[in-house]
Amino acid sequence: METEWTEESIQRITAESATVKQWVRQLTADNRTLDERLKAARSNVRFQDRRPHTCHVVAAGDDAGGERPEPSPQQGSSA
């Protein structure tokens, strides 16, 4: 089946092709950005997963070792 293309059809298809190529470029860039954000979020979660254990040990050490000294009223004043 042979089809004769009109100038108008060729221009429309060319314009649509350019639009689709631009969408692909934008989606590729968006995907790259989201992938980087996902990697950063995963890294943060791994870091935070380790951190509460350390904080818990420090906090337990404070409670087990005795009371913290109360700040004296004179420390905050310059008079």
C-alpha positions as a Markdown table, in Angstrom:
| # | Residue | x | y | z |
|---|---|---|---|---|
| 1 | Met | 0.0 | 0.0 | 0.0 |
| 2 | Glu | 1.5 | 3.3 | -1.1 |
| 3 | Thr | 0.6 | 6.5 | 0.5 |
| 4 | Glu | 1.4 | 9.9 | -0.8 |
| 5 | Trp | 2.3 | 12.4 | 1.9 |
| 6 | Thr | 1.2 | 15.9 | 1.7 |
| 7 | Glu | 3.4 | 18.8 | 2.8 |
| 8 | Glu | 1.0 | 19.5 | 5.6 |
| 9 | Ser | 1.2 | 15.9 | 6.9 |
| 10 | Ile | 5.0 | 15.9 | 6.7 |
| 11 | Gln | 5.2 | 19.2 | 8.7 |
| 12 | Arg | 2.7 | 17.9 | 11.3 |
| 13 | Ile | 4.6 | 14.6 | 11.8 |
| 14 | Thr | 7.9 | 16.5 | 12.0 |
| 15 | Ala | 6.6 | 18.8 | 14.7 |
| 16 | Glu | 5.1 | 15.9 | 16.6 |
| 17 | Ser | 8.4 | 14.1 | 16.4 |
| 18 | Ala | 10.3 | 17.1 | 17.8 |
| 19 | Thr | 7.7 | 17.3 | 20.6 |
| 20 | Val | 8.1 | 13.7 | 21.5 |
| 21 | Lys | 12.0 | 14.0 | 21.4 |
| 22 | Gln | 11.7 | 17.0 | 23.8 |
| 23 | Trp | 9.5 | 14.9 | 26.1 |
| 24 | Val | 12.0 | 12.1 | 26.1 |
| 25 | Arg | 14.8 | 14.5 | 27.0 |
| 26 | Gln | 12.8 | 16.0 | 29.8 |
| 27 | Leu | 11.7 | 12.7 | 31.2 |
| 28 | Thr | 15.3 | 11.4 | 31.0 |
| 29 | Ala | 16.5 | 14.4 | 33.0 |
| 30 | Asp | 13.7 | 14.1 | 35.5 |
| 31 | Asn | 14.4 | 10.4 | 35.9 |
| 32 | Arg | 18.1 | 11.1 | 36.5 |
| 33 | Thr | 17.2 | 13.8 | 39.1 |
| 34 | Leu | 14.8 | 11.4 | 40.9 |
| 35 | Asp | 17.3 | 8.6 | 40.8 |
| 36 | Glu | 19.9 | 10.9 | 42.5 |
| 37 | Arg | 17.4 | 12.0 | 45.1 |
| 38 | Leu | 16.5 | 8.3 | 45.8 |
| 39 | Lys | 20.1 | 7.4 | 46.2 |
| 40 | Ala | 20.7 | 10.3 | 48.6 |
| 41 | Ala | 17.6 | 9.3 | 50.6 |
| 42 | Arg | 18.7 | 5.7 | 50.8 |
| 43 | Ser | 22.1 | 6.9 | 52.0 |
| 44 | Asn | 20.5 | 9.1 | 54.6 |
| 45 | Val | 18.4 | 6.3 | 55.9 |
| 46 | Arg | 21.4 | 4.0 | 56.2 |
| 47 | Phe | 23.2 | 6.7 | 58.1 |
| 48 | Gln | 20.2 | 7.3 | 60.4 |
| 49 | Asp | 19.8 | 3.6 | 61.0 |
| 50 | Arg | 23.3 | 3.5 | 62.5 |
| 51 | Arg | 23.0 | 6.8 | 64.4 |
| 52 | Pro | 20.1 | 6.0 | 66.9 |
| 53 | His | 22.2 | 3.2 | 68.4 |
| 54 | Thr | 25.1 | 5.6 | 69.0 |
| 55 | Cys | 22.8 | 8.2 | 70.5 |
| 56 | His | 21.0 | 5.6 | 72.7 |
| 57 | Val | 24.4 | 4.5 | 74.1 |
| 58 | Val | 25.4 | 8.0 | 74.9 |
| 59 | Ala | 22.0 | 8.8 | 76.5 |
| 60 | Ala | 22.2 | 5.6 | 78.5 |
| 61 | Gly | 25.7 | 6.5 | 79.6 |
| 62 | Asp | 24.4 | 9.9 | 80.9 |
| 63 | Asp | 21.6 | 8.3 | 82.9 |
| 64 | Ala | 23.7 | 5.4 | 84.3 |
| 65 | Gly | 26.6 | 7.6 | 85.3 |
| 66 | Gly | 24.6 | 9.9 | 87.6 |
| 67 | Glu | 22.8 | 13.2 | 87.4 |
| 68 | Arg | 23.8 | 16.1 | 85.2 |
| 69 | Pro | 24.8 | 19.2 | 87.0 |
| 70 | Glu | 22.2 | 22.0 | 86.9 |
| 71 | Pro | 23.4 | 25.2 | 85.3 |
| 72 | Ser | 24.0 | 27.9 | 87.9 |
| 73 | Pro | 21.8 | 31.0 | 87.7 |
| 74 | Gln | 25.0 | 33.2 | 87.3 |
| 75 | Gln | 26.2 | 31.5 | 84.1 |
| 76 | Gly | 23.6 | 33.2 | 81.9 |
| 77 | Ser | 23.9 | 36.7 | 83.4 |
| 78 | Ser | 26.7 | 39.2 | 82.6 |
| 79 | Ala | 25.9 | 41.6 | 85.5 |
